[in-house]
Amino acid sequence: MVTVVDRRTFVHDRPASYGLAGEGLPVLLLHGWALGQHTYRDVIGAIAEQGCQVIAPALPGFGGTAELPGDEFSLRGYAQWLTDLLETIGLDEPLVVVGHSFGGGVSVRFAHDHRARVRALVLVNSIGGSAWKRGRTLRSITERPLWDWGLHFPGDVWPLRQATRVLPVLAEDLVPNLLRNPRAIVKVANLARRADLRDELEALRDSGLPISIIWGRRDGIIPRESFEALCVASGVEGTVVEGSHSWLLADPAHFGEIITNDVNVAKAARDLERRAAERGTRRKGLRRVQSLSLWHQAQPD
């Protein structure tokens, strides 16, 4: 079993917490609304066991990480904070970025604003599709009333078999976050409601970034229409699994199986890049030797 180590650092003199596990292909895992890295401990382990080094930060405002300053509070601000965190911990290699729920929205913005840092993008029940159907009418999800979000939230942890798995995990971060910083939870909820990331996904599609989108069939928080809008913007078919909004917390092993192909493709691309870089280094060395040899031959005896 892979051990997840909790670490703390400072980003621009403000505290930041993150979990770290495994070795190999770097994977950045971004959590959902009102949660933190502790909730995803088993998910982190499932990814790390595939030969990955998983970095799972507590996003600003949660899990002991300081809030973003007021003028930086936006998805763009969260994306920039991630870049600053990675620089702080000394990680400059392109990553596979996995984002769940609100973390999915942050992932899209991070990939869009800092494309060179991202090797592949995996969105899991992600915000950003900005589509919701009321009756037969398709509307912007910003029109969805808060009471309707709340009405569907309890269904996210049922049936009972799933509830006994998910509720204790959710409570590990949710309760401390509610007690520590309820204002941040409300602010982030409103930010998530307004998120429309279809233009950013279209740009990422055009850039050639590998994108996978996964959605739980019983998700009442992120509706199917929003999932489908993300897929259209990304130019991918998308994958529908059994489960609700937090299905990966209920069954982290199944989640690990589903993203195995994404991990293997990223590993193969990474290996090709490294071999190409090694060949380039060898060629440079050979040219240098040849140049020195020609120089010596040209010298008078």
Residue, then its C-alpha position, 0 to 999 in steps of 0.5 A: m500500500v502506497t503511503v500518502v505523506d502530508r506536507r506543508t509549505f508557503v506560497h508567497d508567504r501564505p501557508a499551503s498544504y498538500g499530499l504526496a505519494g509514490e514515484g514516477l510519472p507526475v500526476l496533479l490531483l485536484h479535489g472537489w468543492a469544500l474538500g481537501q487532499h485527505t478525502y482523496r487518500d485512497v484515490i491518491g493511492a490508486i493512482a500512485e500504485q500505477g507508477c506515479q508520483v501524485i501531488a494533491p494540494a489542498l486548494p486555497g481556502f481549504g485544508g489549511t491552505a490560505e485563501l487567495p487574496g480578494d483580487e486573485f479570487s477566480l479560476r485564473g487565480y487558482a491556476q496561477w496559485l498551482t503554478d506558484l506551488l509547483e515552482t515552490i516544491g521544485l516540480d517543473e516536468p509536465l504533469v497529468v492533471v486530474g480534477h474532480s468537480f470544482g477541481g476539474g474547473v481549476s484543472v481546465r483553467f490551469a491547462h489553458d493558462h499554463r499549457a506547457r505544464v500539462r501532459a494530459l487532462v482528466l476531468v471527473n464529474s467536472i464543473g464548467g459545462s454550464a448547461w442545465k435542463r429544466g423540464r424540456t428547456l436547456r438553460s445556463i447552469t447559472e440559472r439553476p437555483l441554489w435550492d435545486w443544488g441542495l435538493h440533489f446533494p443528499g442523493d450523491v451519497w446514497p444508496l446506503r452501501q455507498a453512503t457508509r463508504v463516502l460519508p466518513v471520507l467526506a467528513e474528514d475534510l468537509v467538517p473542518n472546512l465548514l468550521r474553519n472557513p465557511r465563507a470560503i465554501v460559499k464563495v467557491a460554490n458561487l464561483a463554481r456555479r458561474a463557471d463556463l469553460r467551454d472556450e478554454l476546452e476548445a482551445l485545449r482541443d485545438s492544441g492537441l492536449p489529450i483530454s478524458i472526461i468521466w461522469g457518474r450516471r446518477d450525478g445530480i450535482i453536475p447534470r448530464e447536459s453539462f457533461e455533454a457540453l464539456c465533451v462537445a467542447s473537448g471533441v471527446e466522446g466521454t465515459v459514463v460510469e455507474g455512480s453519483h458525483s463522488w463515485l471515485l471516493a466510493d470506489p477508488a480502485h475502479f477509478g484507478e482502473i478507468i484511468t489506467n489507459d490515460v496513465n499508460v499513454a502519458k508514460a509512453a509519451r514521457d519515455l519517447e521524449r526522454r529517449a529523443a532528448e538523450r539522442g539529441t544529447r549524444r548527437k551534440g556530444l558527437r558533433r563537439v568531438q568531431s569539431l575538436s578533432l577537425w580543429h586539432q587536425a588543422q593545427p600546425d605541427 
